[in-house]
Amino acid sequence: MEIKKTAMAGTLESSDAQVTVEPGNGTVELELSSSVMNQYGRQIKETVLATLERLEVDNAKITVVDKGALDCTLAARIECAVFRSCDKADKDIPWGGMIR
């Protein structure tokens, strides 16, 4: 999917994550901050990159502010932000179909 505009999903509440996607410069650039970085930073990064790969996003800047979200929550926030950035949030959304 091509990221057309900046979009955001999620909140900064406990057990959630705020994800922002923007058009990239030819690669996937990830900026990650997390309240549980020392314990789960590698797993969070892996989840983010795997989700973007499943969505076929290869040119984007993604910023994740994690507040202890589960992997499924993180994947859902990424999926939502990507769909919003591609103007697919209005109709025909394959929620969950892209992430298996």
PETA-V92453 format. One record per residue. PSI is psi in radians with two decimals (999 if undefined). OMEGA is omega in whole degrees, 0 to 359 (none if undefined). BURIAL is + if it has 9 or more other ideal C-beta (glycine too) atoms within 8 Angstrom, else -. Layout:
psi=PSI omega=OMEGA burial=BURIAL
psi=PSI omega=OMEGA burial=BURIAL
This chain:
psi=2.54 omega=179 burial=-
psi=2.21 omega=177 burial=-
psi=2.02 omega=184 burial=+
psi=-0.53 omega=183 burial=-
psi=2.91 omega=178 burial=-
psi=2.37 omega=178 burial=-
psi=2.72 omega=184 burial=+
psi=2.64 omega=174 burial=+
psi=2.60 omega=177 burial=+
psi=3.14 omega=182 burial=+
psi=3.10 omega=176 burial=-
psi=0.35 omega=178 burial=-
psi=2.80 omega=177 burial=-
psi=2.47 omega=180 burial=-
psi=0.38 omega=177 burial=-
psi=-3.12 omega=177 burial=+
psi=2.53 omega=175 burial=+
psi=2.13 omega=184 burial=+
psi=2.25 omega=176 burial=+
psi=2.28 omega=175 burial=+
psi=2.50 omega=180 burial=+
psi=2.74 omega=174 burial=+
psi=2.49 omega=184 burial=+
psi=-2.99 omega=180 burial=+
psi=0.67 omega=177 burial=-
psi=-0.17 omega=180 burial=-
psi=3.10 omega=172 burial=-
psi=2.08 omega=179 burial=+
psi=2.13 omega=184 burial=+
psi=2.22 omega=173 burial=+
psi=2.07 omega=187 burial=-
psi=2.27 omega=170 burial=+
psi=2.50 omega=184 burial=-
psi=2.52 omega=176 burial=+
psi=-0.22 omega=179 burial=-
psi=0.56 omega=184 burial=+
psi=-0.78 omega=183 burial=+
psi=-0.62 omega=182 burial=-
psi=-0.71 omega=191 burial=-
psi=0.24 omega=183 burial=-
psi=-0.77 omega=180 burial=+
psi=-0.71 omega=179 burial=-
psi=-0.69 omega=178 burial=-
psi=-0.82 omega=179 burial=+
psi=-0.74 omega=179 burial=+
psi=-0.74 omega=179 burial=-
psi=-0.78 omega=179 burial=+
psi=-0.89 omega=183 burial=+
psi=-0.65 omega=178 burial=+
psi=-0.70 omega=179 burial=-
psi=-0.78 omega=178 burial=+
psi=-0.67 omega=178 burial=+
psi=-0.75 omega=178 burial=-
psi=-0.57 omega=179 burial=+
psi=-0.01 omega=180 burial=+
psi=0.72 omega=176 burial=-
psi=2.07 omega=181 burial=+
psi=0.13 omega=180 burial=-
psi=1.56 omega=183 burial=+
psi=2.72 omega=168 burial=+
psi=2.19 omega=181 burial=+
psi=2.29 omega=179 burial=+
psi=2.20 omega=180 burial=+
psi=2.17 omega=173 burial=+
psi=1.80 omega=186 burial=+
psi=2.38 omega=177 burial=+
psi=0.66 omega=178 burial=+
psi=0.49 omega=181 burial=+
psi=2.55 omega=172 burial=+
psi=2.80 omega=180 burial=-
psi=-0.70 omega=181 burial=-
psi=-0.62 omega=177 burial=-
psi=-0.78 omega=180 burial=+
psi=-0.79 omega=179 burial=+
psi=-0.71 omega=179 burial=+
psi=-0.70 omega=179 burial=+
psi=-0.72 omega=179 burial=+
psi=-0.81 omega=179 burial=+
psi=-0.79 omega=180 burial=+
psi=-0.82 omega=181 burial=+
psi=-0.71 omega=179 burial=+
psi=-0.81 omega=179 burial=+
psi=-0.71 omega=177 burial=+
psi=-0.68 omega=183 burial=+
psi=-0.34 omega=180 burial=+
psi=0.15 omega=183 burial=+
psi=0.56 omega=177 burial=-
psi=0.13 omega=183 burial=+
psi=-0.12 omega=183 burial=-
psi=-0.59 omega=184 burial=-
psi=2.84 omega=175 burial=-
psi=0.82 omega=181 burial=-
psi=2.12 omega=178 burial=-
psi=0.97 omega=184 burial=-
psi=2.25 omega=177 burial=-
psi=-0.37 omega=181 burial=-
psi=-0.51 omega=181 burial=-
psi=-0.46 omega=184 burial=-
psi=1.89 omega=178 burial=+
psi=999 omega=none burial=-
